[in-house]
Amino acid sequence: MVRHHKLRTQSNEDDIDKDVIAVREQIKDFSTRVRDGTYQGHTGKKIRNIVAIGIGGSYLGPEFVYEALRYEKTSQEAAGERRIKFLANVDPIDFERALDGVDVDETLFVIVSKTFTTAETMLNARTARNFIREYYTKAGNEGSALDDAVRAHMCAVSTNLTATEAFGIDSKNVFGFWDWVGGRFSVSSAVGLLPLSLFFGFDILDQFLKGLASVDAHFQTAELTKNAPAMIGLIGFYNTYIAGIESRTILPYCQALLRFPAHIQQLDMESNGKTVSRDGVRFDEGIQAGPIIFGEPGTNGQHSFYQLMHQGRVISAEFIGFAKSQTPKDFEGEVVSNHDELMSNFFAQPDALALGKTYGQLSAEGVPEELQPHKLFSGDRTSFSILFGGQLDPTTCGQLLAFYEHRVAVEGFIYDINSFDQWGVELGKVLAKDVRSVFSA
């Protein structure tokens, strides 16, 4: 049973609600003690750096939220001078990037793995543990003191208490979640709440949860034609299945959402990239669920792949904008403010995709005949726009994420596929074990 919407519960009505709220309170207490200095590192220094170690949904969701809120005024003030780094790739270069400039005495590592067996995460976790032990060995520690150092500088999000204890993590600093939480839907569980609460403080994440919950309620109660997640799900199904458009691009006109396309890429493509129904019946030839998803913040994307969108392949486009900026700039002598310049493009690009430009218009504009084929825009290219009336903040960030989480589920329901498994990633993992045995021989 899939119940990730219960992670945002604002009630205490059943056992699931009570379990969720209990973990939230545990996170609130721990993050508060870390942030106010009650909980300290091995040498008594205050924790100022968080390194979150995970992969897939244990990394993309939390990083997207971090980037979305890091320059929002209230969130930025709450974060103070703390730093958070994300370590996902098993490539040792990523480890060096994550630990660059980090003082181990002031660092807490958060290991995120439901089973505590994810190969890439656990190798990075062991590398971090060795890093801690080597650092304190050089400082003159040995024996049990090194074990104490690991306990002081590591916590975990996992359901496998036996494995976390064997790894050397204090059981009081392990935060659970449940089998009904899929990794790519887990940012509102301890997977995201713990590292982000350590950085921003729990109050900011509570606002994020309330934003998610508001769209959950809307999705459950609004009639179909006024139900935003259902409508964008139907639009997505139409574009892929009926219109045969194979690609979809996420275009946030907000630089703070620079990691949102990557998160939605995983959320959608890992959920709905299937060729078989829930009952195990393979699709007829020509039926393809799961479009190819990519994206980039505007206006950067306009100088990258928009040429293809306007005059090449047909790609369904999804524009996301905010009426206000997190960091407004307005200088005397400029025609418009920086944000108004951004939003001018936000409104113009969908019009250009839809309306294009005809030979008649080009002739009327005096474009030389030999150039007209190059300046012809066919138009009739699909897009939709989501415009928030305010700015990107913890609440609207939660609302945006919930729109897309429910949208993925809607498309999966229509295709009659299981959006909550991911067998497609298993084969490569199995083959990697065979290759690993060759390297270790």
N, C-alpha and C positions, 0 to 999 in steps of 0.2 A: 504494500500500500504506500502510495506517495502522498506525503503530507507536508511538504516544505512550507506551505502557507501557514502552518501552525507555528512556525518559528517566530512569526510576527504577532502572535496572539496578545491581545490586550485584556484577556479575561483569565479567570482561574476556575473554569467550569468543569474540567475533566482531568483525568490523570496525565494526559499528554500536556495540557496547559501547565499543570503543576510541575512536571518535569522540566519543561522549557524554562519556566520562570525561575526554578531553582538554579539551573545552570547560569541564567542571566545574573542572578544575585551573586553567584560564586565569581563570575567574571567582574561584576561591578566591585565587589570587595577586593579582589586581587589587584585589579587595575588601579584602584584608588590607593592601595598600600604601596604599590610600585611607584606611582606618580608622586605621592607625597613624601616618599623617602622612608616610610616605615619598613618596607621590604628593601633590602640592600644587597649589593653584590658581595662577593667573597671577602673583599678587603674593606667592606663598610662604606663603599662609595654608592652614591645614588645612581639608579639606572636611568640613562639618558638615551640609549640606543636600543632599538628593537630590530632583530633580524628574523623575519618570518620565512621558514623553510617549508615549502610545499610545491606541488605541481598541478597543472590542470586547473580544476575548479578551486583547489586549495590555494591557488596563487593568483589567477587572472581576476577573479571577483574582488578579493581584498585590494589588489593593486589598483583596479579601476576606481574603487571607492576612495582610496587614498589620494589618487591623482585628482579626482573630481572635487575633493574638499580641501586640499592642502592650501589653496589661496583664498578660500571663502573666509571672510573676516572672523566670524565667531569660531569656526573650526581652527583657523590659524592661531588665534589667541589661545585657544584651549591647548593646542599642541605645544606652544611655547618653543623652547630651543631643542626639543627632542628630535630625534631622527629615526626613520624606519627604512629598512632595506628589505628587498624581497629576493630570495634565493630559490630558483626553480631548476634551472638547467643543470644536468649532471656534468657538463663541461666544466673543468676546474677553473676556467677563466671567469665563469659566473661567480664562483666562490670568491675569487680575488676581488671582483667588482663589488660584491656585497660587503666584504670586510675592509675595503679600502678606507683608511682613515678612522677606523673604529677602535675605540679603547675597550679592550676586553673587560676591564674592571667595571665599566659602566654599561655593559651590554647584556641583554637578555635574549636568548634564542628561543623562538617558538616553533616547535616541530609539529607540523600538521599532517597527520595520516590516520585515517579512520582505523585501519587494521594494524598500523605500525609495521607494515611490510612493504609499502610501495618502494620499489627498487631505487629509483632516482632520489626520492626524498630521504630514504634511510642511509644511502651512501653519503649524501650531503650532511645528514645529521651526524653520522660517525666522523666525518671530516671536521665538523664543528666541534664535536666532543674532543677529538684529538688536538684541535687548535687550542681549546681551553686548557687541556692538561699540559700541553707543551709550554704554554704561556706561564702557567703557575709553577711548573717544574723549574723554569728558568728563574722564577722569583723565589726559589728555595723551598717550595712545598713538595711533599712526598707522601706516599701511602694514602691514608684515609683523608688527609687534607685535600688531595686531588679529587677524591670522590665528593667531598663537601663543595668544592669549587664547581663541579659539574652540576650538582643539585641547586646551587645558588644562581647559576647562569643559564639554566635550561628549564623550560616548561613545555607542555604538550597539549594538543587537541587530538584525542583518540578515544576509542572504545576499548582498547586492549591494555588494561591496567597491568596485566602480567608482563607484557613486553616493555611497557614504559618503565616499570620498576626495575626489570632486568637491565635496562639501558642505563639506569642510574638517575632517573627523574623522580623527584619527591611526589608521591601519590596525591598529596594535597594540591599540587600544581598541575594536575591533569584535568582537562575540561572535556566533558563528553558530548557526543551527539548520537544520532540514532540511525538505524538501518533504513528508515523511511526518508532520509535526507540524501539525495543524490549529490555527488561532488560539485557539479556545475550549478546546482541550485542551493549551495551551502553557505553563501556569503552572509546570510542573515542568521546562521548558526554560530557556534563558537569558532568555527573556521575563520570567519571574518570579524566577529565581535571581539574576540580576544586580542589579536594584534592591533586592531584599529582602536579599541578602547584603551589599550596601553599607550597608544600614540595621541589620540584626540581626547580621551576621556569618555566615560560611559554615557554621559548626558548627550553628547553629539550622536552617538550610535543609537540612543533611544529615539531621537528625532528621525533618524534614518529608518528605524523599524516602523515608526508610526506612518511614515510616508508609504512604505510597502503595504502596511495594513489597510490604508485608505483605499488603495487600488484593489487589494484583495476583496474588500467589501463591495466596491463598485462592480467588479467582475461577477460577483455572486448575485447581485441584486438588480443591476441595470437591465432594461430591456435591450434586445439585440441591437436595434438600430442606433442606440445611444451608448452601447457598450464598447469602449475604446479598444481594449485588448481583443475582444471578439472580432471587431471590425477589421483591425489590422491583420488579424489571423486569416480572415476570409479574403482580404486583399492579397495577402501573401500566397494563399492557396491558389487563387485565381491566376495570379501572375505566373506561378510556376507550372501548375497543372493544366490550366485552360489556355493561357497565352503562350506557354512554352518558353518563358524567359528563364534561363538557367542561372543567372547571376543576380545578386542583390547587394547593394552597397549601403552602408550605414554612414551618414554624413552629419556628424554633430558640428554645428556652427558655434562651438565653444571649446577652446583649447583644453580646458580642464577635463574634457571627456576624451582625451587622446587615447586612452586604453579601453574605452567602451566598445569600439568595433571589435577588438580582439576578444573581449569577454563574450560578446554576442556571437561572434564567429564560433567559439567553442560551444556556447550554450545551445545554439541552433544546429550546427553541423554534427555535433556529437549526439544530439538528441534525435534529430530527424533524418540523419543520413542513413536511411535504411532501404532495403529492397524486399522486405518481407513483412506481412501483417502480424498482428499480435498472435494470431492462431497458427502462424508458421507457413502461410500461403504466400508464395513468391508473386510479386507483381507481374502483370502482363508486360511484354516487351514494349518499351516506349514510355512506360509510367515511371517517373522519377520523383521521389520526394527529396527534400533537402537541397535547396539551392546553394551555389557557391557564394560565400559571404566574405566581403572585405570592406574596408573603409578607412577614412582618414579625416581629421578635422578640416572644416572649411576655414580659410580659403586655401589651405595647402593643397588639398585634393584637386582644386581647380587647375593648378599648375602641374598636375601629375597625370591623372587618368580620366579627367572629364572630357578630353578630346575624344576618347573612345566612346564615352557615354553619349556625346552629342552627334558624332558623325560616323561612328563605327558600330559595334555590337549594341543590341538593345539590352540594357541593364536596368532593373527596377531600382529606383533611388528612394532613400528614406532620409529626409532632412529633419534635423532636431535643432531647435533654437530656443533662446530665452530673451524675453523683452528687456531684461536688465543684465548688466555685466557684474561679475564678482569684483572686478578691479577697474572701474570706469576711468577713462582718460578723455579729457576734452580741452583742447588747447586753442587759444586765440589765434586766428588766422587760418585755421583749418575749416574746410567747408562743412564737415560734419564731425562728430566725435568718432573715436576708433570703433566703438561698438556699433554705431549707426552705419559705419562703412561695412563692417562685418555683416550686419543684418540686411543691408542693401543687396548684398550678394545672396544671402539666404532667400530673399523673396524673388530675386531675378532668375536664379538658376532653374527652379521648377518651371517658371514661365517659358524659359528658353527650351527646356526639354519638351514641354507640351506643345508649344506653338511653332517652334522652328522658324524658318525663313524661306519664302518661296522665290521662284525665278521672277515673278511679277514684282515682288517687293525689292529684289536686288536691282532690277531694271529701273524701278522708280527712284532708287537711291543713286543711280548713275554708276553702278558697278560695271566695269568693262565686261563684255560678253565672255571673253576668254577666262575671266576669273570667277564667273558665276557658279560653275560646277563645284569649285573649291569652297565657295562661301554658302552653298546650299545646305540648309538644315531641314531634315525631313520632319522633325517634330513628332507628335503623337507618341512620346516616350513616357512611360508611366513613372509616377512618383507620388509620394504623399509627404506632408509636413506635420510635425508635432511642434507646437509653439507654446511654451510656458509663459504665463503672464508676469512672473517675477524673475528671479535669478536662480542659478544652480546652487542649492543649499542642501543640507542633510535630508530634508523632507522631500524636495523635488527629485533628489538623486534616488531615494527609495521608490518614489512613484514611477520614475522612468524605468528602473530595473524591473519593477513588477509588471509594467506594460509588456515588456519583452518576455519575461518568464511565462506569463499567461498566454501570450501570443504563440510561443513555441508549443505549449500544450494544446492550444486550439488547432493548430495545423496538424499535430500528431493525431488528435482525435478524428479529424476529417479523413486523414489517410488510413486510419485504423492501424497505426503502428505503435509500438512501445517506445515512447520518447525517453524512457528512464533507464534503459540499459545501454551498453556500449561494447557489444561483443567485437565490433570491428577493430578495437585497439589491441585485442588479445593476441592475434597471430604474430605480430611483430615482436611482442614481448617474449613469446615462447621461442621464436627463432633467435632472439638476442641471447637467451640462455645458452643455446647451442654454440653460438659464436664466443660467448664468454668462457665457455669451457675450453675452447681452443686457446684463447689468450692466457688462461691460467695454467695450461699444461706445461 
